[in-house]
């Protein structure tokens, strides 16, 4: 069964289909039925990906049959989603709606927010296609609420764009653009090109409706450029048509027709009937505006066969309008009246006052809920600010005490200097003593540096089990508060990065304590990273209560299960960044440090686990690189630029990556001759390449 799933994830749908069919036959022959629901599910998914929707529907129905037979309900919600998707692709919308609702019932019981989001999004899409905008808005709004609560940024972007499209179709352009701009803002925040492209395309459509042609084209060309970089054929086709619509409005008909032809060629290649028929109707509209009514009628009637009042209602209304106008020009008033009559029915449905009232009510409730969430967020920020003020007062008191001590020391030095020559000999002796102490201290620090490097040295058996990797470690002084620890125990490899408060000797002592404590915890048999962090936090808390000089540390820990081929990660304010199938993924650490005593109750550490199904490049880093000032304008490098650098060079061997990272650091602090910036903190970046 796992082999079938792996083939599907690799998008080898024919092989996945064959594997599922073989496994189904073997399961039936051996009378072992427990895996049949899952196998039929993946068979259905593969059929759908290959656009064999009737076969996909049959497989999904078989999956439901075996769910009832085996009482194996683990994936029943996903199965009903798959069945509904096949019905939707066959344009059997009533059946699709019923099965999505059944899926929601099961997914709510399982508290599967990802599955719920998929079902709600698709229900909204079907109702939007049918012109039932109040129902579409209800489902899209619920989808947005779930994704906002779970902080699923990419799904929030999709939901915001969908809600914007409902307001766009009901001509509430100001509301539509507010949702599109929110989607674009989040997409830019997380550097998500597909989301940025969708928002620009949608905003361009509003400019088109407002007859601001140049602004519309600017937005559409931005979207087109981004979609081409992503090789998103469907959206490229759609954007060609959007551009041609604006060009028709500008009466640039020959250029508009060239874009329509591009869309038709590509939509035939990807076998998308909706886009192809939409291109026929836009081509017909173009010929109508050129005064070529016979050609316009042929193309519009061709498109009319695909659409109806419950299937892409907006497009259907526009086709009826242009057929009516074309027959008027041809003086065929009987047919013109026929299409006018049909247009009035569809238009009344779209502009239904009761539906608009429901939309306003849903929108009002959503805005009120957003305001309540904002008030709650402001109250939490106020509480946090008050806690920070208390903490700052403590720091201020500490600084005052240090200042008084420093003042006393300066007075002492002044009194000594007043003695002049009488104490010159004494001063020389004191200077000699200070130099001796300094020399001994530097020797001690060098020895401490050797000891620290021996602590982080990777054992030979662990090194043999490790994948290709690099470690870029640049302490600010002889010893570092940023440290790493890598060890293998049984069938697990533990990779840890610690970023202790401060730098130099004090931070290195805490780092050494952290590594020793961590090693003890691993030796005791803990294998889950979140549990290891909790145990480490408790033990550091005990040390802090005995020694007030001990401060906190930020930690990221990764556990590789060699047998299961899985990776588990948990972070204390430090993230994990990885590239899987050329897609970057950024996992934030829990907003809590090890040894943190300021905020209670403490938020539990979150564990993230995923299978290794392809080559995957993982990176962990301290805050030193991102916080380093440099460049021509003496600004911070920033973490997002570090992630971008790692992504752009992730295809290279890891030794080459390390060398380029070192050069990037040097070039940042010394951007040109005569400009040089000091390093301000310890710096640590580690990377690993896990392979299947």
N, C-alpha and C positions, 0 to 999 in steps of 0.2 A: 504493500500500500504506500509506503514511504517513497518508493521508487516512482510511482505514479505522480505523487505530489511534487517530487523534485523535478520531473520532466515538465509538469505544468508550470512551475515557477520559472523554469528556464525558457518558457514560451514555445516549447517544442510540442505543439498541441496534437499533431498526428501521432507522435510517439507516445504521448500521455494517453491518448485514446486507445491505442493498441495495448498498452500496459494495463489500463483499467479493464478492458475487455478480457484479457488473459487472466487477470486476478479474479474477476467475477466468476469466470468458468471454474477456476481452481477452487474457489470458496464454495461454490455450489456442489462440486464433486466431493469435496471433503466434508460436506455438511457443516461447515463453519461459517455462520451467517453474520456474525457481529460486525464485520468490516464492510458488508455490502452497502449499507446506507452511504458511507463515505466514498466508496468506489464509484457508485452510481452518481454521486454528487460531482466528482471530478470528471466522470465521463460526460455528464451534462454540461459542465463548464467548458470542456474541450470542444464539444459539438457547437456550443454557442460561439466560441472564439473563431471557429471555422465557418460560421454563418449557416450552420445546419440546425435551424431553430426547431423544426418539428422533431428531429431526433433528440435534441437537447431537452425538449418538453417531455418526451417519452422516458428518457433516463431519469429526469427529476421525479416523475410520477412513480417510477420503480423504486427510487430512493425512499419516497414516502411510504410505499408499500412495505419495504423492509424495516423502516422505522417502527411501524405498527407491529410487524412480526417479531422483531428482536427486542422491542422496548428500549432501543438505543436512541435516546433523545439528545445526545451531545451536540449534534449539528443540525437539528431539525429546523432551527431558524434560518440557517444558511441555505438549507435545501429549499425552503419555501421562497426565499429571495431568488434563488436560481430559477425555480419554476416560473416565478413572476417575470423575471428578466426575459425568458424565452417567449412567454405570452406577449410581453411588450414589444419584442422585436418582430412578432407576427402581427402586430397592430390589433391584438385582441385585448383591448384595454380593460374591459369589465372584469375579465378573468384575472388579468395582471393585478388590478386594484385589490380584488378579494384575497389573492395569495400574499400580496405585500402586507395586508392587514393581519393575516394569520401569522406571518413572519414576525410582525411587531409584537403580537401577543407572546410568542415564545421567547423573543429576544429580551423583552421587558422582564420576564421571569428569570432569565439568565443574567440580567443586568449587563448585556453586551451592547455597550454604547456605540461601538464601531458599526456593528450590524444594524442597529437602530438608525444610525445616520444614513446608511445606504438605502434602507427601506423608505425612510421619510423623504429623502432627496428624490427617489424615483417616483413616489406617489405625487410629490409636487410637480415633477416633470410631466407626468401623464395628464394631470388636471390642467397644466399650462397648455399642453398640446391641444386639449379639448376645449380650451377657452374658459374653463371653470376657474377663474383667477382667484376667487375668494378661498376656494378649497386649496388651490396651489399655495397661496400665501400662508394658510394655516400650517401646512406640512413643512414648508421652507422655514417658517419662523421657529417651529419646534426643533427642527434640525439645527438651526443657528444656536438656540438655547443650549442644547446638549453639547455642541462642540465648544461653545464659550465656556461652559462649566468644566469641561475636560481639558480646556486649553489646547484643542486640536487646531492649530493655526491654519493649516492648508484647507481643512474642511470648513473652517469659518469663512475663508475667502470664497469658497464655492457657494456656501449658503447666502452670503451677502450679495454676490453677483446674481444668484437666482431670485432673491427678493427684489433686487433692483430691476430685473427683467419683467417681473409681474407689474411693478409700478410703471415701467416703460410701456408695456402693452396696454395699460389703462390710461396712458398719456399723463401720468403724474410725474413729469420729468424732473422736477426739483427733488422729490423723494427718491427717485431712481438714482440720480447722480450722487446723492448723499451716501447711498449704500455702495455704489461703485467706488467712490473715493475712499471709503473705509476699507474696502477690499484691497484697493491699490496700496494704501498705507501699510496694512499688515503684510502684504506680499513683499514690499520693499524692505520692511523691518526684518523679515526672515530670509531675504534674498531668494525669492521664489519666482523665477522668470515666467512660468506658466500663468501664475496668478496675476502678475503685472500685465501680461499680454491680454488676458481675459478682461481685466478692468479697463484697459485702454480701448479695446474693441467695443465694449459696451458704452463707454463714454463717447466714443466716436459715433455710435448709432444715435445718441441723443443730439449731438451737434448736427447730424444729418437731418433729423426731424425738425430742428430749429432753423434749418436752411443755412447753417454756418459751414459752408462746404470746405474751405481751406483748413479749418480746425478739425473737422471730421476726418479729412484725408490724413492729416498729421498723426492723429491717434491710430487710424487704421494701418498706416505704414509702420508705426512703432510695433503694433501687434503682429503684423506680417513678418517683420524682421525677427522677432522673438520666436514665433511659431516655426519659422524655417530653421533656426538654430536647434530647436527641439525635434525637428523632423516630424511635426504633428500634421499629417496630411489632411485630416478632417478639418481642422481649424484653418489651414492654409486655403482650402477650397472655399470655406465660409467667408474668409476675409477678402478673397478675390471678388466675391459677389458683393460684399459690403462696399468695396472700393468702386466697383462698377456702378452701383446705385448712386453714389455721389457724383460720379462722372456723367451719368445720365442727367442729373439735376443741373450740372454745369454745361449740358448740351455738347459734351465731348464724346459723341456717340461711337466713333471708330475706336477710340482708346477703351471705352467701356466694353465694346464687343470683344476686344482682345483679352481683357481680363475674364469675361464670361467664358470664352473658349478655353482658357487655361483651367478654370474651375471644372468645366465639363470633362476635359481630358483626365484630370486627376481624380474626379469623383467616379468616373467609369473604372479607372485603375483600382481604386479602393472599394468599388462596388457599393457606394452609398447612394441609395435611391432618393432619399430626401433632398440632399444637396443637388443631385442631378436635376430633379424636377423643379427645384427652386430656381436653378439656373435657366431652365426653359421659360419660367414665368418672367424672370427679370429680362431675359433676351426679348421676350414678347413685348414687355413694357418699353424696351429700348426702340424696337421697330415701330411701336405705336407712336412714340414721341418723334420718330423720324417721318411719320406719315405713311409708313408701309403697313397698311391695316391688314391685308391678306396674310402676310408673313406673321404679323402679330397674332392673329386669330389662330393660326395653325399651332404656334408654339404655346399659346395660352390654353387651348383646348387639350393639348398634350399634357400639360401640367395639371389641368383640372381633373384628369383621370386618377391622379395620385392622391389629391386632397379632397376633404369633405368638411362639413361643419363641425365634426367631432375629431378631426385629424388635421392638426396644424391650422387652426381656425383663422389666425391672422393672415397667413399666406393665401388661404382659400378666399377670404373676403377680398383681398387685393386682386386676385385673379378674376373674380366675378365683376369687380369694378371696371377693370380694363377691357374685359369682354363686352360689357354693356357699352362702354365708350367707343370701342372699335366698331360695333354694329351700328351705333348711332352715326358714325362717320360714313359707314357703308350704306346708310339709309335703310337698313334692314330693321325696322322698328319692332317687328314682332319678336325677333330674337333679342333685341335690345331690352324690351320689356321683360322677357323671360329671365334674363340675367339680373335685371334691376330687382325683380321680385325676390329672387334668391338672395341677392345682396342685402336687401332690407331685413330678411329673416336672420341672417348671420350677424349683421351689424347690430341688430336689436339685442341679440344674445351677448355680444361683446360689451355693449354699453348699458347693460341691465343695471338700473338704478339700485335695485335691492342688492345686487352683487357688489356694487361700489360701496354701499353702506356697510356691508359685512367686512370688506377690505379695510375701510376706515376704522372700524371697531377693532379688528385684529391689530392693525398698525398702532392704534392708540394704546391698547393693552401692552403691546411689546415695548413702546416707548416709556410707559409708566414703569414697567418692570426694569428697564435699563436705568431709569432714574433712581429707583430704589437700590439697585446694585451699586450705582455710583455713590449714593449717600453712604451705604455700608462701607464701601472702599475708602471714602474720605474719613469716616470715623476710625477705621483701622489705621489709616495713615497718621491721624491725629494722635492715637495711642502710641504708635511707634515713635512719632516725633517727641512725645513727652518722655518716653523711655530713653531716647537718644540724648535729650537735654540732661536727664539725671546722670547718664553715663559721661556726658561732656563735662558736667560739673565736677565729677570725680577726677577726670583728667586735669581740669583746671587747677584743682586743689593740689594734685601731685606736682604740676608744673610750678606752682607758687612755692611749694616746699623745696623743689630742686633749685629754684631761683634764689631762695634765701641761703641755701647751702653754698651756692656758687658765689653769692655776695660775700659770705663769711670767708670763703677761700680767697677771694680777691683782696679783702682787707688784710688777711694774714700775709699774703704775698707783698702787699704794699708796706706793711710794718717791717718785714724782713729786708726789703730793698732800702729802707731808710737807714739801716745800719751801715750801708755803704761798704767801704773797704774793710771795716772791722769784721765783717762776716763773709768777705770774698772767698777766703780759704774754705769756709764752711759750705758756701754755695758750690764751689768747684767739686768738693767732695760729694755733695748731694747730686750734682749733675752726673758725676761719674757713676754714682749708685743708680740713678735713674736710667742711664744708658745701659748699665749692666742688667737692670731689671727688664728694660725694653728688649735687649738681646735675648735674654732667657725666655721672655714672653713670646717673641717671634719664633724661637726654636721650638717652644711648646706648641705654638699654632701649626708649625710645619709638621710636627709629629702628630698632632691631632688630625691634620689633613690626611696624612698617610693612613691613620687608623680609620678615619671616616671612609676613605676610598676602599679600604679592606673590608669594611662592613657591607658596602654595596656591591662588592665583587660577586659576580654570578658564579655559583658552584658549577663544577665541570658537568655533572650529570644533568643539571638544569639547562646549561648552555646547549647541550646536545639535543635536548627536547624542544628548544626554542625555535620559532620560525625566524625568517629573515627579519632583522630589526636594526634600529639605530638609537643611540642615546646622545642627545646634545645637552651637555651639562656645563654651565659656566657660572661657578660661584663668584660672588662679588668680592669676597676676601679669601683667606686661606681655607676656611671651612664654610660650609653652606647650610642654610636652613631649608633649602629645597633638596630633597633626597628621594631616591627610588629604592625599591626592594623587590627582588625577583627570586622566587624559589619554587621548586617542584616538590610536591608531597603526594605520594601515591599516584593517582591518575589525574591530578589537578596541577595546573601551573598558576601561581598567584603573582600578579603584576601590580605593584602599588606605587603611586606617586604622592609624596607629602610636601606641602608648602606651609612651612611653619612661620608664625608671625615674626617679622624682623629679619635680620641676617647676621652673619658673623658668629662669634662664639656662643652667645646666649641661644640663638636660634638653632645652632648645630647641636647643642646639648639636648634641646627638646626633640630635634629630629632623631638623634641617637636613641633617646628614650622611646620615641614612637616606633622605630624599627624593632627594637628589642621587644617591646610589648606586643607588636603585631606578630612577630615570629612566635612568641609564646602562644598567642591565640590560635594561630594556624596549627601549631604542634598539638594543641588540644583537640583538633579534629573539626574545627569550624570550616565550612566550605562555601557558605553563602555570603556574598560581599556585604549585604546590608546587616547581617548578624555580626560579621566581623567588625564593622564600623560601630555598631551599638556597644559591643564588648570593649572596643578600644576607647570609646568615649567614656564609658563607666570607669575604666581603669585610670585614664588620664585625669578624670574628675577627682578620683581618690588622691592621686599624686598632687593635684592642685590644692586640695584641702590641707595637705601636709606642707606644701611648699608654695607660698603665694606668688613666687617669681615665675611660675610656670604659666605660660599663656596658651592660646589656642593654635590649631593647625587645620588647614584644608587638605582633604585627602580624596583621591580617586583610586578605586581598586577594581581590578578586572580578574575574573576567575575563568580559566579555560578548562573545560571538561574534555580531556583527551579522548575518552571512549565515546561519549555522547556527541562530540563535535558541537558543543554549545558554549556560548560565552555569556557570563553573567557580570553585570556591572552595577556598582553603586558609588555615589559621590557625595562627599561633604563639601559643598560649594565648589567643587571642581568637576568639569564636564568630561564626556567622552565624545570624540569626533571620529567618524569612520566613513569610508567610501566603499560602497557595495554596488557592484555592477555599474560603476561610473556615476552613482547617485550619492551625493553627500548627505549624511545624517548627523544631526547634532543633538546629543542628549545632555540636558542640564543636570548638574548635581543637585541634591536636596539643599535648600537654603538653610544650612545649619553647619557650624564648624565643630570639629572635635575639641572638647574641653570648653565649649561655650557655656557661660554661666549667666549671661545677661538676659536671655529670653527664655521664659518658661511658660507653658509646658513645651518640651522639645518636640519638634516635628519628626516622625519616624523616617528613617532612611528608606528610599525607594529603590527596589531592585528591578533591573531591566535584563531580560534574558532573550537571546535569539539564537537560532541555528545557523551554522556556517554551511551555506549551500553553494557558495562560489568563493573565489578569491576575495578577501576582505582586508582592507588596510585600516588599522586603528591607531589613533593618536591620543595621547594624554599630555597635558602641559600645565606648568605653574603659571602664575600671573606675571612673571618677570618679563617675558618677551613682549606681551601686549602692552604692559605699562611703561616700557622703555621709551624715554624721550629721545627724539632724533629727527633726522631729515632736515631739509633746508629751513623749515619753519619751526623747528624744535617742538614738535607735537608728539603725542603718544602714538605708538605703532598700531595699537588696538587689536583686540582678539579676533574680530571679524576678518582683518587683513591677514592674520596668521592662518586662519582657517582657509582663506582663499589661496594663500601661498601653498599650503599643504595639498589642497585639492588640485591645483594646476600642475604640481610636480609629482603627484601620487603614482603616476605610471612609470616613474624612473626607479632604478635599483635603490635600495635604502641607503647604501653608502653614499651614492650620488646625492640623494635627498639631504643627508646630513651635511655634506660639504656645501651644498647650495644654501642651506639654512644658516650655516656659519658665515658664509659670504654676505647673505642678506642682513644678518645682525651687524656685521662690521660696516657694511655700506650705510646702514641706518644711523649708526652712532658717528660715522665719519663720512657724511654725504659728499663732501668735496674738500679740496685742499684748503686748509686754513679754518675749516669748521670741524669741531670735534666735541662730542657730548660724552659726559661721564655715565658709566653704567650705574644704575640706581638700585638694583636688586639682584638677587640670585636668579638664574634662568635655567629652566629644565624643560626639555621637550623629548618625549620618547615615542617611537613608532614601531608597529609590528605588522607583519604581513602573514595572516593566517590563510592557509589554502585547504581546499577540500581533500 
